[in-house]
Amino acid sequence: MNTETIGEGTGFGRSRIRHVSTDRPWTWLTLGWQDMMANKAVSLSYGAVLALAGWIFAWLMFEVGTAWAILPATAGFFILAPLLATGLYETSRRRALGESTTLAEAMAGFRRNPTQIAMIGVLLLVLHLFWVRVAGLLFALFFGINFAPSLAELPIALLRSDDLFPFLVIGTGLGFILASVTFSVAAVSVPMLLDRPDCSFLEAVTVSIQAVMENWRAMALWAGLIVVFTGLALVPFFLGLVIALPLIGHATWHAYKDLVAR
């Protein structure tokens, strides 16, 4: 059972953070699955579009000879996903009100609080570009700017390099720090902006960070589940995103509704 924190609230005084049990993310996934099954056409179409975008991106990377950038750029997908799922939050919001949703109505969710949602988008895009730049810089520092084996030879060339292990350690460490910051900022901020058109970008980010900090055990599990589900979805050449992204998107809406109260 959820219990609200005692006190006047958090952030700007209009929202309170609820404490939830550590295993609560499993409930969010269950509710998210129910939303997805109730809106199959919209949810699966949403996921299919993003899978197609992944294919196009990978093809472009092959064409320009930067196949090595696919992995760090794909990792950056985790950064942008909270914004990309806005239409799914809108679908869940409308279902809670007893309303059916078309794909066009789902996409209209971006217009409920456009300026503030756009500000979150800019922040997430900057974080994404920062991560891609850092990954490219690390790759050049460890392997040199002239390290350019063919795609078929790339795995063997990396395994033979003495710099692979320190590259992975440092890259993983920096990626974890950036991912933690991004998760705290975006955990509930985008659905909050959609749900409350009068809410500001700063308030939503502040409440999101507080929700993560005050429920760090549950949110650590939730972050881990997101990574596992999305990672497995990316393995079959992005095909799993057709199901994984809608599931996580709808579940994130329920995470927000559980964690943040007026």
N, C-alpha and C positions, 0 to 999 in steps of 0.2 A: 504494500500500500504506500502511496505517496504522502508525504507530509510536507507542508510548506514551512519555510524558515520563519522564525519568530522575528518580528521587527517591522519597521515601516516599509521595507522594500529595498531595492537595489537600484543602481544606475541613477536615473533622473527622478526617482520617486514614483514613477508610474507603473513599474513592473516589480514583481517579486519572483525570486528564484525558489522553486520547489526542490527539495531533496528527494531523490529517487533511489531505489535499491540498485545494487550493483548489476543484477541480472536483468534490469529493465529493458536494455536494448533488444532482447529477444522478443519482448512484447511489441516494441516498435516495428520489428521486422514482420511480425504476424499481422499487425494492423496495416502495414505497408503492402503486404501481399494481398490482403482483402481489398484494398483500394485498387491495386493493379488488376485484380480479377474482375472488379466491378467496372473498370474502364479499360478493357483490353485493347481496343482499337487505338485509343489515344496513347496509352502507356507504351505499347509495343512499337507504335509508329515513332514515338519520341526516341525510344532506344535505337530503332533501326536507322534513324537519321544520323545519330551520333556514331554508330558503327560505320556507316558509309563515310562520314567525315574522317574517321580514323583510317580507312582504306585510302582515301584520297591523299591524306597527309603522308602516309607511309610511301605511297607511289611517288609523290613529289620529292621526298627525301632520297629515294633510290635514283631518281632522274638527275638530281643535282649532285650526286656523288657524296652525300653526307648521311649515309645509312647509319653511321655510328650515333647520329643525333636522335634517332628514333626512340631509343630507350630513355634518355633524360627528358625528351619532349613528352613522351608518354607518361612519365612520372609527373610531369607538370599538369597532366590532365586531372590529377587528384586536386590540384589547386583551383582549377576553373570549374570543376564539377558542381560545387554548391550553387554557382550562378546559373549554369546551364540547366539545372533542374527546376528552375523557377516555374515553368509550366506544369510540372508535376505537383509542386506545392499547391498551385492554383486548382488543379484537379481534385486534390484531397480536400482543400478548403470548401470547394463547391459541393463535394459529396457529403461532407459533414452538415451542410445546409439542406441536403436533400435534393440538390440540383444535378442534372446530367451535364456532361461537358463534351464539347467537340474539340478537335485539335486547335481550331482557330480561337475558341474561348480559352483554352489552356494557355496559348501563347499570349493572350491578352493580359495574363497575369503580370507581365513585365510593365504594363501601363498603369497598374494600380498605385505605384509609388515610383514613377520612372526616374526622377532625378536622383533620389537616394539609392535606388537599386543600381543605377548607372555608376554612382560613386563607389559602391562595393565592387562593381565590375572592373572599374579602373584599378582599384587596389589589388584585386586578385590577378589582373593582367600584368601589373607591374611585378608582382611576386613571381608569376610564371616566367616572365622574360628574364628576371633576375636569376632564377634557377637555371634556365637554359644557358645564360651567359656564364654563370659560375661553372656549370658542368663542362662547357666548352673550354673554359680557361684551365680547369683541372686536367682535362684530357690532354691539352697542349703542353702543360707543365710537366706531366708525368711521361708522356710518350713522344713529345716533340711535334712540331708543326709539319714535319715531313713524314710522319707516320700515317700512311694512307694505303694499307693493303686492300685488296679487293674484298667484296662482301663474303665470298666463299672462304677467303684466307683469314678474315678478321678474327674469328674465335681462336684459331690456333696461334695467331700472332700475339694475341693478348695473353693467352695461357703461357706462352714462352717468355713473356716479359717479366723481369724481376720487379717491375714497378706496379704490377697488377694488384697485389695485395694492399700496399699502402694507398693506392688510388681508390680501391673499394672501401677501405676503412675510413679515409677522410671524406670521400664522397658520400658514403652512407651517413656519417656523422653530421655533415652539413645538411644533407637532405632531411634527416630526422628533425633537426632544429627548425628548419624552414617549414616542414610539414606540421610540426607542433604549433608554431605560430599561426599558420594558415588555418588549421583546424579550430583553434581557439577563437579566431576572428570570425570564421564563417559557420561555425557549428549550428547556430540558430538565427544568425543575423538576417540572412536573406528571407527565410519564411516569415520572420518577424516584420520586416519591411513590407512584405506583401500583405500580411494580415492586418497591419495597422498603417494605413496611408498617411497618418499624421506623425508617424515615427521618423526620427532623423537617423541618418547614417551613423553618427557618433553614438547615439543612444543604443542602437541595435548592436554595434560592435562591442560596446561596454557591457551590455547585458549578456552577450554571447560569451565573452571572456569570463565573466563572473559565473555563468552557468557551468562552464567547464571546470573552473577552479573549485566550485562548491560541490561538484559531483564528479570529482576526478576519477574515481574508480569506475563508475558507470560509463563515463565518457572515454576512458582509456579502452574499455571493452568495445564500445561503439566504434571508436577509431580503428581498432584492430579488425573488427568485422568488416568495416568499409574497405580497408586495405586488402583483406583476404578475398572478399567477394569481387571487388573490382580487378584485383590482380588475376584471379582465375578467369574472369570474363575477358581479359585482354589476351590470354594465352591462345585461344583458338582464333587468332587474327581478328580481334575485336568483336567477334560474333556474340560472345557472351554478354556484351553491353546491352543487347536488345532486351534482356531480362534483368540484368544486374542493376543497371542505372535506374530504370523505373522503380524497382523494388527499394533501392536505397533512397531515392528521391521521396517517394511516398512515406517511407519510414522516418525520414528526417523531419517531415511535417509533424508527425506524431511525437517525435522527440521534442520539438519546439513546444507543442501544446502541453506536453507533460512538464517541461522544465520551467516555462515562463508563464506567470499569471499576472493579471492586471493588479 
